[in-house]
Amino acid sequence: MPDTNNVDPSSAEGSTGTATRLPLNWNAVEDMLTNSHSGQMFSALNERFLDAFEKALASDPSRREEYQVWKDEEEQDGERGGSLTFFSEAMAWSLVSNGKTAEDLTDPQGEWLEEVFEVPVDLKNDLESCRTLMKSYIEQGKITVPSEFIIDYKTITDDQALLATRDKTQAAVEHALKSRRQWATVAAAAANHDGETAS
């Protein structure tokens, strides 16, 4: 397996400087995302955050509507072109909670699927839309995580260190969901105020 994390588009035989991309293969994608230790750790942290986020939604009866939106997006994503708003928000929470910033959504660093692999246009559009939403949430200040809940994925040295940060992930998830509820309260109050003003 070639080092797809650092593919030089102009290195292919007969290249004229045009990007030479690999056929899309999900095993190769996983290899690309985890072919460095820090990549492996971030991938593990991200997966753990999203799993905990979904479980927290599913286990809280008061979040039944949110969980349904989450599942609806999951089903729509399988058809491509569906809404990824909630998923993008969760990904932004995970990104910041695990030590990355909006800048990581600007520079591919050889980690974007469409930079390395040939991907269908609709998938490429989904990926770009997701990153745009994530970056917007972070830059607008909607996604902020207390420093004590942030895990620097680059400092995770082994599985034991990964396990030791489990409580931080849970705290970050709880913070994210609490923030969502506060947003909803503020939005509802603003809507009521606008309605009273209009009447």
C-alpha positions, 0 to 999 in steps of 0.5 A: 500500500503506497503512502497515500497520506503524502501523495505527490500528484505530479509524481505519476509516470507521464504526469503533466502536473495534473492530480493523479488519483487512486480508485476509491477503495474504503480499505485504502481510505482507512489506511490513509487516515490511520497510516500515522500514529497521530492519525490513528489516535485522532480517528479512534477519538473521533469515532469514540466521540460520535458513538458517545454522542449518538448514544447520549441522544438515544438514551435521553427521552427528552432528546427524541426529536434530535435523535430522530433528526440524527437517524434521518440524516444517517439514512439520507446520507446513504442516498447521498445529497441529503442534509448533513447539518446535524452530523457536521455539527457533531463532527465540529464538536469532535474536531475541537474536542480532540485537539484540532481547529478550523485551520485543519478544515482549510488545508487538506494535508493529504487527508481529504478523500477527493485529493487522493481518490477518485470520488463520485461528484455527489460524495465530493459535494457532501464532503465539501458541504460538511467541512464548510458547515464545520468551519462555519460553526467553529468560526462563528463561535458556536462550537467552543469547548472548555480547555479541560475537556479538550484532548490533544490527539498528538499526545496520545501515545498508546491504547492505555493513554487513549482509554485514560481520556474516556471521561474527557470525551464523555464530558465533551459530549455532555457539554455539546448537548447542553450547549445545543439545548441552550441554543434552542432556548435562546432561539425560542425566546428570540422567536417569541419576542419577534412574534410579540413585536410583530403583533 
